[in-house]
Structure formats: structure tokens, C-alpha cells
Amino acid sequence: MLVIDAKRVFVALVAIFAIALPKSGVALGGIPLNTIYLLIVLTFPILFLKAMLGSGQLFRQDRYACYLWLLVPFWLLFLAVTLLNGIASVGIYFGYVMALIVVPIFFYVWSKRLGPAQIAYLLVCLRHCIRFAIVFGLALFLYKIATGQYFSIPMLTTTYGAELTLEAKMNDRGGLFKLFSTYNNGNIYAVCMIMLLPLYSVIETRRLWVLGLMLTIMLTLSRTAWALLLVYCVFEYLLFNRAISVKKLILICFALCLVVPGIVGLLGLMGRDITFLFDSDLGGRAGYLQYFFDAGLISHTPLYWSYEIPYVSIAEFVGLIGLLPFLLFFANVVMARSLFDPSRPVSRSACIGCVMYWVATFSDAALVLVPTFIIFSLLVMLSFSE
């Protein structure tokens, strides 16, 4: 008799639609109804009810619960200010509410239904899903070079009804198109994979797959991605890892000997030179930094957009008063108490991934774009799992 483990099925579905096929689904009226969002919204009431009727863990004041309470001031401030000022874009507002409010609460509630066995199974699913993203990304990248076209499966690898084509989603680098796998945009893929790279380095048994992930990040042709990859190597091997050996230093030097010429070669293929890496305009972002400097303590501007740098968005649409509460989203890095603890490798690597996303928020955070904050919230959950 076939017995289906509902918990394992749900774990697999979350991993698949958050990591492997994040852009599956449809877009209606500018509102993305991605499969992962639908999965979260439809199952959230059930998980919440089961958690309430369970052993009372939902209301247990552990470190994860305290972290969630720290987010409440930002939620209240965001909802109050944006509702008072008005909502100029329903789609953008939906993205903010889902990413910053619904998703963090969902992962907290879900964590109360996950035991050690389910966490272990989740890590296995994540490993396979990241492998899929690597293979599909490389295959799609090479297919575009060979044929000049993209291959896509609407509602599965792309969002059906999306306004822009894959070519139009800021993926062109002088005729050479960014690698983006099933994420439809090179920068989104880069930010998400940089977050997952520390965890993947722990759960992946074959080092070639880890190198493959690093290669796909480089092929996103994103300055942000290249900088974040360098920052990760510095963090991991020089700051967070206290055991610095001669072997590791040699490996770092060897990696640099491969990466630096690789970047120079990619710049040549894009028709750019080394000045591309030091763009004073920050890839067009410098222009809207003025919104940040012109912002008041409380905003009076209706919500209509989400900038690559989230602090600009918060300053313009919430006010400078929202900046400090927003930073508390990264409080798990301290509260989990595992950043420098190698005895808890999953929690530690999840924290490093969150640090990487915090670094990304100063350049290109893709804050409300699926699946960026879903992956961040997943890592927050895993940071408290050990």
C-alpha cells in the first residue's frame, strides 16, 4: 500500500517552486501570482491552525519568535504610512506585503511543523533544486549563444502573462546575454544564488557542483554578482573561518588567478573594458539616490515603485523613520548565535547567506521580486534550526 508523507511532499514543493522553478505561475493585472506565492497563501491558514492546536510551540518565546517580534514595528509603520499616503501601484504594494510581511510569518509558522527529519529532507531537496538551476542556467545560456533565442516553458520556467520578454528584462550585455536560469533576470539569479552559496557549500557533497554554481554567478555578467562573490570569499575564508591554513591561502590565490582573467575575458566579450567595473553612475542607480537624500522623517509619497536599493524605497515611501526598523530583518545574524560556530554548519551558513543579502541591499537587492525574499526568509528559518 502506497503511503504518502504529506510533510515531505510539502517540503519538496516549497523547495521546487522557491528554488528550481520560482517564476512558474501567471501574472494578472501586473500582479504576479507565482506558484510559490499561491502555495504559501493557500497553505498558510492550515499551517497556522495546526500550529495553534498543536503543542503550543507557536507561542513559545524562543529566539526565532523574538526575532519575529522585532519586525512588528516596521510592519505597522509600513502599513500605516502607505495606506495613509495611498497606493499608486497595486502590484508593487502586493509585492511588498507578500515579501516583507506574509513570507516571514509563513516561514516562522512552518518552522513549528518541521522536525529534524523534515529539515534534513529540506536540505536534500535544496541541493537537488540548486543543481537543477545550475544545469538549466548553463544550458539556456549556451542555447542562446548557439541559436540567438531563448527556450522557455510558459507557466513553468517563465511567468505566463508577464509584460516583458526574457530579452527585455535587462539581460543584454552588449549582445551577450546574462545567465539567469529559471529566474528570468540575471541580477535576481545572482543575488539569490549568492545567498544560497554558503549553505550549498555545506550540503553539496561534490565540489564540482559548487564550482559550477560559482561559474553561473560569474556568467550573470553582473558587477554586483562579481563583487558579492569576492565579498563571500573574503568573509568565508578570512573572517568567518578562524582556521586559515597555507592550503586555503593557496586555493584562494589559485581561484583569483582563474577569476580575474575570466572577468577580463567576459568584459572583452561584452565589448567593455576595466572601467565598466568602476562605473560612478552605479549602473544607473546613482540618479535615484537623490530620493534618499530628499526624504523626510515621514513620507507623504504614494507607493508606486521598488528601487534596486531598498533603503531608497523605504526613505521615499515610508520615510527615514523606517530605516532602522528595516535593518532588524537582519537581526537573526546576531540572534541565532552561530555566525562563528562551525559546530552548527547549517545555521552558520544560513547566517552567512543573510549577511550576503545584507551586503547586496546596498546595490541591488531585488527586494520584492520573486523569489529573493522567500529565499532570505528560508535562510532565516534555517539560521534558527540548529
C-alpha positions as CSV (number, residue, x, y, z in Angstrom):
1,M,0.0,0.0,0.0
2,L,1.4,3.4,-1.0
3,V,1.7,5.8,1.9
4,I,2.3,9.5,1.1
5,D,4.1,11.6,3.6
6,A,2.3,14.9,3.3
7,K,5.0,16.8,5.2
8,R,7.7,15.6,2.8
9,V,5.6,16.4,-0.2
10,F,5.1,19.9,1.0
11,V,8.8,20.4,1.8
12,A,9.6,19.2,-1.7
13,L,7.0,21.6,-3.3
14,V,8.3,24.6,-1.4
15,A,11.9,23.8,-2.4
16,I,10.9,23.2,-6.1
17,F,8.9,26.4,-6.5
18,A,11.2,28.6,-4.5
19,I,14.5,27.4,-5.9
20,A,14.1,25.4,-9.1
21,L,11.0,27.0,-10.7
22,P,10.5,30.3,-8.9
23,K,8.9,32.1,-11.9
24,S,6.3,29.5,-12.6
25,G,2.7,30.8,-12.5
26,V,0.8,33.7,-14.1
27,A,0.6,37.4,-13.9
28,L,-2.8,39.1,-13.8
29,G,-3.1,42.9,-14.0
30,G,0.5,43.4,-13.1
31,I,0.2,41.2,-10.0
32,P,2.5,38.1,-10.1
33,L,0.6,35.0,-9.0
34,N,3.7,32.8,-8.9
35,T,3.2,29.2,-7.8
36,I,5.3,29.7,-4.7
37,Y,3.1,32.6,-3.6
38,L,0.0,30.6,-4.3
39,L,1.4,27.7,-2.3
40,I,2.2,30.0,0.7
41,V,-1.2,31.8,0.6
42,L,-3.3,28.6,0.3
43,T,-1.4,26.6,2.9
44,F,-0.7,29.3,5.4
45,P,-4.1,29.2,7.2
46,I,-3.8,25.4,7.6
47,L,-0.3,25.6,9.0
48,F,-1.3,28.4,11.3
49,L,-4.4,26.4,12.6
50,K,-2.3,23.2,13.1
51,A,0.4,25.2,14.9
52,M,-2.2,26.8,17.2
53,L,-3.9,23.4,18.0
54,G,-0.6,21.6,18.4
55,S,1.8,21.5,21.3
56,G,1.7,25.3,21.9
57,Q,5.1,25.8,20.1
58,L,3.6,28.7,18.1
59,F,3.6,30.9,21.2
60,R,6.8,29.7,22.7
61,Q,9.2,32.6,23.1
62,D,12.3,31.2,21.6
63,R,14.9,33.2,19.7
64,Y,13.0,32.9,16.4
65,A,9.9,34.2,18.0
66,C,11.8,37.2,19.5
67,Y,13.2,37.9,16.0
68,L,9.7,38.0,14.5
69,W,8.5,40.4,17.2
70,L,11.3,42.7,16.3
71,L,9.8,43.1,12.8
72,V,6.4,44.2,14.0
73,P,7.3,47.9,14.3
74,F,8.3,48.0,10.7
75,W,5.2,46.2,9.6
76,L,2.9,48.6,11.5
77,L,4.8,51.6,10.2
78,F,4.8,50.4,6.6
79,L,1.1,49.6,6.6
80,A,0.1,52.8,8.3
81,V,2.2,55.2,6.2
82,T,1.4,53.6,2.8
83,L,-2.3,53.3,3.5
84,L,-2.5,56.9,4.6
85,N,-0.5,58.1,1.6
86,G,-2.3,55.9,-0.9
87,I,-1.2,53.1,-3.2
88,A,-0.3,54.1,-6.8
89,S,0.6,50.6,-7.9
90,V,-1.4,47.6,-6.6
91,G,1.2,45.1,-8.0
92,I,4.1,46.8,-6.2
93,Y,2.1,47.0,-2.9
94,F,1.2,43.3,-3.2
95,G,4.9,42.5,-3.7
96,Y,5.9,44.5,-0.5
97,V,3.2,42.9,1.7
98,M,3.9,39.4,0.5
99,A,7.7,39.7,0.7
100,L,8.1,41.7,3.9
101,I,5.1,40.5,6.0
102,V,3.4,37.3,4.8
103,V,6.5,35.4,3.8
104,P,8.5,35.9,7.1
105,I,5.4,34.9,9.1
106,F,4.8,31.9,6.9
107,F,8.3,30.5,7.5
108,Y,8.1,31.1,11.2
109,V,4.8,29.2,11.4
110,W,6.1,26.5,9.1
111,S,9.2,26.0,11.2
112,K,6.9,24.9,14.1
113,R,5.8,21.9,12.0
114,L,9.3,20.9,10.9
115,G,11.2,18.3,12.9
116,P,14.9,17.3,12.4
117,A,13.9,14.7,9.8
118,Q,11.9,17.3,7.7
119,I,14.8,19.8,8.0
120,A,17.2,17.1,6.7
121,Y,14.9,16.3,3.9
122,L,14.5,20.0,3.0
123,L,18.3,20.3,2.7
124,V,18.4,17.3,0.3
125,C,15.6,18.9,-1.8
126,L,17.5,22.3,-1.8
127,R,20.6,20.5,-3.0
128,H,18.8,18.9,-6.0
129,C,16.9,22.1,-6.8
130,I,20.1,24.2,-6.9
131,R,21.7,21.6,-9.1
132,F,18.7,21.9,-11.5
133,A,19.1,25.7,-11.5
134,I,22.8,25.3,-12.4
135,V,22.2,22.9,-15.2
136,F,19.2,24.7,-16.7
137,G,21.0,28.0,-16.4
138,L,24.2,26.8,-18.3
139,A,22.1,25.0,-20.9
140,L,19.9,28.1,-21.5
141,F,23.0,30.4,-21.6
142,L,24.7,28.2,-24.3
143,Y,21.4,27.7,-26.2
144,K,21.0,31.5,-26.5
145,I,24.6,31.8,-27.8
146,A,24.1,29.0,-30.3
147,T,20.6,29.9,-31.6
148,G,20.1,33.6,-30.7
149,Q,16.9,32.6,-29.0
150,Y,15.7,31.5,-25.5
151,F,13.9,28.3,-24.7
152,S,11.0,28.7,-22.2
153,I,8.0,26.8,-20.9
154,P,5.3,29.4,-20.0
155,M,3.8,28.9,-16.5
156,L,6.8,26.7,-15.6
157,T,10.1,28.4,-16.4
158,T,8.5,31.8,-17.1
159,T,5.5,33.7,-15.7
160,Y,2.7,33.5,-18.1
161,G,1.3,37.0,-18.9
162,A,4.5,38.8,-17.8
163,E,4.8,42.2,-19.5
164,L,8.4,41.8,-20.6
165,T,10.1,39.2,-22.7
166,L,13.3,37.5,-21.5
167,E,15.4,39.6,-23.8
168,A,13.8,42.8,-22.4
169,K,14.4,42.1,-18.7
170,M,17.7,44.0,-18.6
171,N,19.7,40.9,-19.6
172,D,21.6,42.2,-22.6
173,R,25.3,43.0,-22.1
174,G,26.4,44.3,-25.4
175,G,24.9,41.4,-27.4
176,L,26.0,38.8,-24.8
177,F,23.0,37.9,-22.6
178,K,23.2,37.2,-18.9
179,L,22.8,33.7,-17.4
180,F,19.6,33.7,-15.4
181,S,18.3,30.0,-15.4
182,T,14.6,29.9,-14.4
183,Y,14.9,33.3,-12.6
184,N,14.3,35.3,-15.8
185,N,16.7,38.0,-14.8
186,G,20.5,37.8,-14.2
187,N,20.6,40.0,-11.2
188,I,17.8,38.2,-9.4
189,Y,19.5,34.9,-10.0
190,A,22.9,36.2,-8.9
191,V,21.5,37.7,-5.6
192,C,19.6,34.5,-4.8
193,M,22.4,32.1,-5.6
194,I,24.9,34.3,-3.6
195,M,22.6,33.9,-0.6
196,L,22.4,30.1,-1.1
197,L,26.1,29.6,-1.9
198,P,27.3,29.3,1.8
199,L,24.5,26.7,2.5
200,Y,25.1,24.9,-0.7
201,S,28.8,24.6,0.1
202,V,27.8,22.7,3.2
203,I,25.1,20.4,1.8
204,E,26.7,19.7,-1.5
205,T,28.9,16.6,-1.4
206,R,30.6,17.2,-4.8
207,R,32.8,20.2,-5.0
208,L,32.4,20.4,-8.8
209,W,28.8,21.4,-8.3
210,V,29.9,24.2,-6.0
211,L,32.3,25.5,-8.6
212,G,29.5,25.2,-11.2
213,L,27.3,27.4,-9.1
214,M,30.1,30.0,-8.8
215,L,30.6,29.8,-12.6
216,T,26.9,30.5,-13.2
217,I,27.1,33.5,-10.8
218,M,30.0,34.9,-12.9
219,L,28.1,34.3,-16.1
220,T,25.3,36.6,-14.9
221,L,27.7,39.3,-16.2
222,S,26.7,41.4,-13.2
223,R,29.1,43.7,-11.4
224,T,27.1,43.2,-8.3
225,A,27.4,39.5,-8.6
226,W,31.1,39.6,-9.1
227,A,31.6,41.9,-6.1
228,L,29.4,39.7,-3.9
229,L,31.3,36.6,-4.9
230,L,34.5,38.3,-3.9
231,V,33.0,39.5,-0.6
232,Y,31.8,36.0,0.1
233,C,35.3,34.5,-0.4
234,V,36.7,37.2,1.9
235,F,34.0,36.6,4.5
236,E,34.2,32.8,4.4
237,Y,37.9,32.3,4.2
238,L,39.4,35.3,6.0
239,L,36.8,36.5,8.5
240,F,34.2,33.8,9.5
241,N,36.6,30.9,9.3
242,R,39.2,31.2,12.0
243,A,41.3,28.3,10.8
244,I,43.3,29.8,8.0
245,S,45.8,27.3,6.6
246,V,48.5,27.5,4.0
247,K,46.4,25.2,1.8
248,K,43.4,27.5,1.9
249,L,45.6,30.6,1.1
250,I,47.0,28.7,-1.9
251,L,43.5,27.8,-3.1
252,I,42.4,31.4,-2.8
253,C,45.3,32.6,-4.8
254,F,44.6,29.9,-7.4
255,A,41.0,30.9,-7.6
256,L,41.9,34.5,-8.1
257,C,44.3,33.5,-10.9
258,L,41.2,31.9,-12.6
259,V,38.6,34.5,-11.7
260,V,40.5,37.7,-12.6
261,P,41.4,36.6,-16.2
262,G,37.9,35.2,-16.5
263,I,36.3,38.5,-15.7
264,V,38.7,40.3,-18.1
265,G,37.7,37.8,-20.8
266,L,34.0,38.3,-20.2
267,L,34.5,42.1,-20.3
268,G,36.1,41.7,-23.7
269,L,33.1,39.6,-25.0
270,M,30.8,42.3,-23.8
271,G,32.8,45.0,-25.6
272,R,33.7,46.6,-22.3
273,D,37.0,47.4,-20.6
274,I,38.0,47.5,-16.9
275,T,36.3,50.9,-16.4
276,F,33.0,49.0,-16.6
277,L,33.7,47.7,-13.1
278,F,34.1,51.2,-11.6
279,D,31.0,52.9,-13.0
280,S,30.4,56.1,-11.0
281,D,26.8,56.0,-12.1
282,L,26.3,52.7,-10.3
283,G,24.6,51.2,-13.3
284,G,22.0,54.0,-13.4
285,R,21.3,53.8,-9.6
286,A,23.1,57.0,-8.7
287,G,20.4,59.1,-10.1
288,Y,17.7,58.0,-7.7
289,L,19.9,58.2,-4.7
290,Q,18.6,61.8,-4.6
291,Y,15.2,60.4,-3.4
292,F,17.1,59.1,-0.3
293,F,18.7,62.5,0.5
294,D,15.5,64.4,-0.1
295,A,13.4,62.2,2.1
296,G,11.7,63.4,5.3
297,L,11.2,61.7,8.6
298,I,7.8,60.6,7.5
299,S,6.9,60.1,3.8
300,H,3.9,61.7,2.0
301,T,4.5,59.9,-1.3
302,P,2.1,57.2,-2.6
303,L,3.7,53.8,-3.1
304,Y,4.4,53.3,-6.8
305,W,7.8,51.7,-7.2
306,S,10.6,49.5,-5.7
307,Y,14.1,50.6,-6.3
308,E,17.1,48.2,-6.5
309,I,18.5,49.7,-3.3
310,P,15.7,49.1,-0.7
311,Y,16.8,52.0,1.6
312,V,15.8,54.4,-1.2
313,S,12.4,52.8,-1.4
314,I,11.9,52.9,2.3
315,A,13.1,56.5,2.6
316,E,10.8,57.7,-0.2
317,F,7.6,55.7,0.6
318,V,7.8,55.2,4.3
319,G,10.3,57.9,5.5
320,L,13.7,57.9,7.2
321,I,12.0,56.7,10.3
322,G,11.6,53.3,8.6
323,L,15.3,52.6,8.0
324,L,16.3,51.4,11.4
325,P,13.2,49.0,11.8
326,F,14.0,47.6,8.4
327,L,17.6,46.7,9.4
328,L,16.0,44.4,12.1
329,F,15.2,42.0,9.3
330,F,18.9,41.0,9.6
331,A,18.9,40.7,13.4
332,N,18.8,36.9,13.0
333,V,22.5,37.0,12.2
334,V,23.2,38.0,15.8
335,M,20.3,36.3,17.5
336,A,21.0,32.9,16.0
337,R,24.5,33.0,17.6
338,S,26.0,30.7,15.1
339,L,27.9,33.0,12.7
340,F,31.3,31.9,14.1
341,D,30.2,28.5,15.3
342,P,31.4,25.7,13.0
343,S,29.7,23.1,15.2
344,R,26.4,24.3,13.7
345,P,27.2,24.3,10.0
346,V,23.7,24.7,8.6
347,S,22.8,27.6,10.9
348,R,26.1,29.2,10.4
349,S,26.0,29.0,6.6
350,A,22.4,30.3,6.6
351,C,23.6,33.3,8.6
352,I,26.4,34.0,6.2
353,G,23.9,33.9,3.4
354,C,21.8,36.5,5.2
355,V,24.9,38.6,5.6
356,M,25.5,38.3,1.9
357,Y,22.0,39.6,1.2
358,W,22.5,42.5,3.6
359,V,25.6,43.5,1.6
360,A,23.5,43.2,-1.6
361,T,20.9,45.7,-0.2
362,F,23.5,48.5,-0.8
363,S,23.5,47.8,-4.5
364,D,20.8,45.5,-6.0
365,A,18.6,43.6,-3.5
366,A,15.6,42.8,-5.8
367,L,13.6,43.2,-2.6
368,V,10.0,42.5,-3.8
369,L,10.9,40.3,-6.8
370,V,10.2,36.6,-6.5
371,P,11.9,34.6,-5.1
372,T,14.5,36.9,-3.4
373,F,12.9,37.5,0.0
374,I,11.4,34.0,0.0
375,I,15.0,32.6,-0.1
376,F,16.1,35.1,2.5
377,S,13.3,34.1,4.9
378,L,14.1,30.4,4.3
379,L,17.6,31.1,5.3
380,V,16.4,33.0,8.4
381,M,14.4,29.9,9.4
382,L,17.4,27.6,8.9
383,S,19.6,30.0,10.9
384,F,17.5,29.1,13.9
385,S,17.2,25.4,13.0
386,E,20.2,24.1,15.0
